[in-house]
């Protein structure tokens, strides 16, 4: 439910933004992202309706979720997609979401980044979410890139936003004012998202490590990492 709520909050308020903003939203929140992936019955052994992502988080404070994880998405016959987080032998269900609204991994990514950055900076996640929405309407950068997937080069686009570059509260945010969110998408990868990466540089001259939260498509066709 938290991911769906965040999805709604991001879409609300888009209003009559410029055409470029609408195109950016379509790239990031593509409703047909899961199109072409077949539903997989619970007891099926074909494993054709699943996606697996690697997630690596570094530079978090003690007590926050750093380390290496797996994320599994399973397309179900009822037009829903279940999302599960794995770490070693442990797993945790992240919920079930309508496949018709797109791939929920992007909203999970944004939610986890907001939680990490708000927790470390002491800022409000609601304020940060609004700045991200504003950056999508105003400052998103979209560039063509080439990526390697399944032993071949694929054409992709990288969408980057820096939500606090022009923020009035920038001075109070320290190094977190340099947060960058880069999402790489391609028609040539299942699920649409090749990678989703959030970065914050290390403090200049300080001992704090830079923050990174990276989710990368690992493979398709298996139901768990």
N, C-alpha and C positions, 0 to 999 in steps of 0.2 A: 504493500500500500504506500509506503514512503516513496518508492521510486515512481509510482503512478502520480502521486501528489506533486512531486517535483516536476514531472513531465508536464502536468497541467499548469503549474506555475510558470514554467518557461514559455509555454505557448500563449498563455494569457498575456495581454498587454502588447502583443506584436502589432496589433492595430493596422494602420495604413502606412507602414514603414516603406522605405525606398525599395525599388525592385531588387537591388543588390542584396538587401537584407533578406528579402523573401527567398532569393536563391541560396543564400547562406543557410537559412533554416531548412530548406529542402535538402541540402547536402548533409547537414548535421542530424536532422530528425526525419530521415526518409521513411515514409510510411510503408514503402514496399521493400524495405531492407531485407526481409526474410522471404520474399517471394522466390519461388523455385525450390525451396527446401521442403521436402515431403514430410508429412506428419509421421511419427513413429509410434506404433502401439506400445503400451507399457512392457509387454513381454516379447516384443520383436527382437530378432537377432540380426536384423539387417543394418541397424545403426546408421541409417542414411539421413536422419533428421536432426542431427546434433552439430554443435559447434563447440570448440574448445579454445580458450584463450589463456595465455600466460599473464600473470599479474605480478609485478615486482615493485615494491614500495621501499624507499630508502629516505633517510634524513628526518624520520619522525621522532618526536619526543618519546621518552620512556612511558610505557603504558598505552601508546597508540599502536595500531596494527601495521608494523613494518614486516618485511620479509618477502618470501616468494609464495605465490598462490596459484591456483588454477580456477578458472571459471567455466562451468559447463552450461550450455543452453540446449534444451531439448524441445523440439516442436512436437506438440501433442495433437491427437485427433480432434479435440474440441476447439481448435483454433486458438489455443493458448500456448505460451512458451514458459517452461519452468527454468529457473536460473539457480545454480548451486555453486557455492564457494568451497574450494578444496584447499587444504594445507596438510601435506603428508597423508596420514591415514584418516584424518578428520575431515568432515564435511558439514556444511550448514546451508540449509535451504534459504534462498534469497527471495522466494516468492514465485507466483504465477502471474503472467501478464498477457493481455491480448496480443496475439501475433499481428493483428491488423493495424496496430499503431506503430509497428516497427521493431527494431532490435533494442531491447531494454538495456543492453550493456552500456550505452552512452549515458543513460540517466543514472545507472549505478556508478559509473565513472565520475560524473559530475558531483553526485551526492557524496561519494567517499572523499573526493578532493576538497569539497567545501568543508566537510567535517574535520579533515586533517588541518587545513589552513586556518580555519576558525579556532580550532583547539590550540594550535601553536601560537597564533598571533593574538589571541584574545578578542578577535573581532566578531561581529555578528554575522552568522551564516545568511540571514535574511538580507542584510545590506550587501553582502558579497554576491548573492544570487542576483539581485537587482543590477549590480554593476556588470555582471556577465551578460544579462539580457541586453543592457544598453550597448555593450561592446559588440554584440552580434548585429545590432541595428546600425552600428556606426563604423566600427574599426576592424572588422574581420578581414584577414588577408588570405586570399586563395591563390595557390600557385600549383602548376602541374609538376608532378614528380614521377620518378620511376622507382618501383620497389621490386624486391625479389620474393616470389611466392611459388612454392612447389617447383623449384628448379627452373623458373623462367621469369623474365622481366615483365612486369605489368605496368600499364599506365594508371596513374592515380592522381588524386588532388589532395593537397594538404591545406586544411583550414586552420588558421592560427588566430587566436584572440589574446590580447593582453588587457584584461578588464580594468586595471588600476593605473594605466599609463597617464590618464588625464583626470584621475579622481581627486577630489578636493581633500580627501582624508589621507592622501598618499604619504605625507610626511610622517603620519602616526603609525603607518603599517610596517616601517622598516623594510627588510629584504622581501617581505611578502608582497610589497607593491610591485615587484617584478614578476609576479606569477604569469606564466604563459601556458595556454592550453592549445595543443596541436592535435588535430584529428585527421588521420589519413584515410580516405575513402576510395573505393574502386568498384566498378562494375564487375571486375574480374575476380573478386573474392567473395565467397559465400558469406552472407550476413552483412555485406557492404563495408564494414569497418576493418581496415587492415591494422591500424593501431590508434590508441588514444593515450596521449602523453601530457602530463602536467609537470612543470618544472619551476623551481624557485632557486635562484643562485645562492651560494653560501654568502654569509655576511663578509664584507670586505675586511680583511685583516683580522677576522674573528675565528673562533674555534668551532662555530656552528657549521654542521654539514649542510650542503644544499639538499633541498627536498625534491624527490622525484616519485611520480606515481605513473607507471606505464602498463598498459594493457595491450597485448599483441596477439593477433590471431595465430594460433598454433596449428590447428588442423580441423578438418571437418570429417564427419562420418563416424565419430566415436562418442559414446555417451558419458565419458568421464575422463579426466586427465590421466 
